[in-house]
């Protein structure tokens, strides 16, 4: 996971931004490691900030990449993360497909004229598409584990068994072989 923030910084200028506000939870997870349901990240040159609420403080301490400063928002993640922006004029990229009109208005109001908002589409997704060697190795290992579990399932026959029974048996076999999470809840 280390280095993903740097890779994002490397492509920010091409997107016309100095910093990036990441709110899509899949992208937050890819960049930080956080698997909870409420978190945001701010990434820029020499800035790596992750924000969540009080419910996820311990989880964030365990999961979030050590290159990120972790903040706990008293109420509003957006307010907390914007407080982490450096002073002066800058261009803030945001995931245009993930930010509502209301949130955009709040950003515009809160940042006044010193920050230019730059809608960005697919920037983190583009990084996620290119796999590092360790990611390829993890995918290969997961596929091999799934193949073994499937072979075990098929070896006991499929006829006369319900879909639910097959799914539970397959999940059991996958977990028995060392998978930490179910195939239905894939890790990024």
Wavefront OBJ file of the C-alpha trace (Angstrom):
o trace
v 0.000 0.000 0.000
v 2.912 2.252 0.662
v 3.615 4.480 -2.309
v 0.054 4.730 -3.576
v -0.278 8.285 -2.283
v 2.928 9.227 -4.082
v 1.617 7.696 -7.306
v -1.513 9.830 -6.967
v 0.550 12.988 -6.387
v 2.520 12.168 -9.539
v -0.642 12.365 -11.691
v -2.352 15.300 -9.962
v -0.694 17.987 -12.090
v -1.932 16.306 -15.281
v -5.459 16.538 -13.823
v -4.975 20.240 -13.070
v -4.917 19.808 -9.271
v -2.414 20.348 -6.476
v -4.257 18.230 -3.897
v -6.926 15.557 -4.072
v -9.929 15.047 -1.818
v -10.817 11.348 -1.955
v -14.287 10.449 -0.696
v -15.175 7.309 -2.660
v -14.737 4.578 -0.051
v -13.272 2.084 -2.528
v -10.621 4.646 -3.460
v -10.058 5.604 0.188
v -9.503 1.930 0.938
v -7.073 1.514 -1.955
v -5.000 4.503 -0.861
v -5.123 4.124 2.932
v -6.106 0.541 3.765
v -9.189 1.628 5.739
v -12.098 -0.823 5.413
v -14.716 1.062 7.440
v -17.780 2.833 6.095
v -16.927 6.446 6.918
v -13.635 7.986 5.887
v -12.000 10.492 3.554
v -8.457 11.275 2.516
v -6.568 14.391 1.477
v -3.443 13.785 -0.586
v -0.927 16.229 -1.973
v 2.774 16.991 -1.952
v 3.938 16.202 1.591
v 0.294 15.864 2.747
v -1.357 12.549 3.596
v -4.379 12.968 5.847
v -7.068 10.419 6.667
v -10.230 11.464 8.532
v -12.947 9.358 10.115
v -15.374 9.705 12.992
v -15.130 8.491 16.599
v -16.596 5.057 15.770
v -13.561 4.066 13.695
v -10.603 5.448 15.668
v -9.282 2.024 16.699
v -9.949 0.479 13.294
v -8.170 3.356 11.561
v -5.181 2.988 13.903
v -4.922 -0.677 12.915
v -5.601 -0.342 9.183
v -4.541 3.040 7.821
v -1.162 3.190 6.100
v 1.444 4.741 8.406
v 2.249 7.483 5.898
v -1.129 9.102 6.664
v -1.852 11.416 9.558
v -5.090 10.215 11.151
v -7.665 12.771 12.291
v -10.936 12.228 14.112
v -13.697 14.533 12.949
v -15.898 15.845 15.753
v -18.925 15.914 13.420
v -18.225 16.556 9.773
v -15.471 14.739 7.874
v -15.420 17.436 5.211
v -14.774 20.221 7.702
v -11.981 18.282 9.383
v -10.239 17.394 6.156
v -10.456 20.923 4.754
v -8.834 22.258 7.906
v -5.810 20.154 6.913
v -5.365 22.046 3.620
v -2.332 24.308 3.531
v -2.869 28.056 3.402
v -2.678 30.025 0.185
v -4.109 29.564 -3.263
v -4.340 26.042 -4.572
v -6.322 23.712 -6.815
v -8.242 20.965 -5.027
v -9.262 17.951 -7.061
v -12.409 16.128 -6.015
v -14.064 12.974 -7.308
v -16.793 14.568 -9.385
v -18.762 11.330 -9.672
v -18.800 10.971 -5.893
v -19.440 14.519 -4.641
v -23.041 15.659 -4.479
v -24.187 19.117 -5.560
v -24.781 19.907 -1.878
v -21.253 18.834 -0.895
v -19.795 20.807 -3.794
v -21.684 23.880 -2.597
v -20.348 23.373 0.918
v -16.828 23.039 -0.455
v -17.224 26.211 -2.511
v -18.629 28.122 0.485
v -16.028 26.855 2.952
v -13.017 27.417 0.704
v -14.022 30.823 -0.613
v -11.857 32.110 -3.430
v -8.443 30.840 -2.326
v -9.119 27.306 -3.586
v -10.082 26.386 -7.121
v -12.185 23.219 -7.196
v -11.233 20.834 -9.982
v -13.581 17.989 -10.869
v -11.575 14.834 -11.501
v -12.859 11.603 -12.992
v -11.158 8.226 -12.736
v -7.803 9.362 -11.383
v -7.551 6.872 -8.521
v -9.345 4.234 -10.565
v -6.611 4.558 -13.193
v -3.996 3.868 -10.540
v -5.975 0.914 -9.229
v -6.043 -0.630 -12.705
v -2.254 -1.010 -12.803
v -1.206 -3.720 -10.382
v 2.095 -3.747 -8.512
v 4.003 -7.056 -8.450
v 2.847 -7.792 -4.882
v -0.775 -7.202 -5.924
v -0.383 -9.612 -8.852
v 1.110 -12.191 -6.477
v -1.812 -11.751 -4.058
v -4.317 -12.140 -6.908
v -2.571 -15.327 -8.068
v -2.592 -16.736 -4.534
v -6.290 -15.880 -4.093
v -7.157 -17.492 -7.425
v -5.237 -20.651 -6.518
v -6.998 -20.807 -3.152
v -10.396 -20.342 -4.827
v -9.574 -23.041 -7.398
v -8.674 -25.510 -4.636
v -11.885 -24.751 -2.753
v -13.961 -25.128 -5.911
v -12.334 -28.454 -6.759
v -13.170 -29.678 -3.240
v -16.790 -28.551 -3.686
v -17.173 -30.249 -7.066
v -15.533 -33.460 -5.840
v -18.480 -33.977 -3.463
v -21.000 -33.523 -6.269
v -23.437 -30.746 -7.066
v -26.599 -32.672 -7.872
v -29.332 -32.460 -5.269
v -27.668 -29.671 -3.289
v -29.244 -26.244 -2.961
v -27.491 -23.116 -4.160
v -27.360 -21.904 -0.556
v -25.682 -25.123 0.595
v -23.134 -24.905 -2.221
v -22.384 -21.265 -1.428
v -21.910 -21.989 2.278
v -19.706 -25.000 1.538
v -17.597 -22.991 -0.897
v -17.186 -20.165 1.600
v -16.240 -22.655 4.313
v -13.623 -24.263 2.054
v -12.185 -20.879 1.112
v -11.915 -19.815 4.746
v -10.558 -23.217 5.808
v -7.709 -22.677 3.374
v -6.799 -19.362 4.995
v -8.872 -16.622 3.376
v -9.555 -13.902 5.911
v -12.742 -12.679 4.270
v -15.461 -14.139 2.154
v -15.157 -14.062 -1.636
v -18.437 -12.082 -1.629
v -16.734 -9.232 0.236
v -13.571 -8.882 -1.779
v -10.685 -6.828 -0.519
v -9.364 -4.164 -2.842
l 1 2 3 4 5 6 7 8 9 10 11 12 13 14 15 16 17 18 19 20 21 22 23 24 25 26 27 28 29 30 31 32 33 34 35 36 37 38 39 40 41 42 43 44 45 46 47 48 49 50 51 52 53 54 55 56 57 58 59 60 61 62 63 64 65 66 67 68 69 70 71 72 73 74 75 76 77 78 79 80 81 82 83 84 85 86 87 88 89 90 91 92 93 94 95 96 97 98 99 100 101 102 103 104 105 106 107 108 109 110 111 112 113 114 115 116 117 118 119 120 121 122 123 124 125 126 127 128 129 130 131 132 133 134 135 136 137 138 139 140 141 142 143 144 145 146 147 148 149 150 151 152 153 154 155 156 157 158 159 160 161 162 163 164 165 166 167 168 169 170 171 172 173 174 175 176 177 178 179 180 181 182 183 184 185 186 187 188
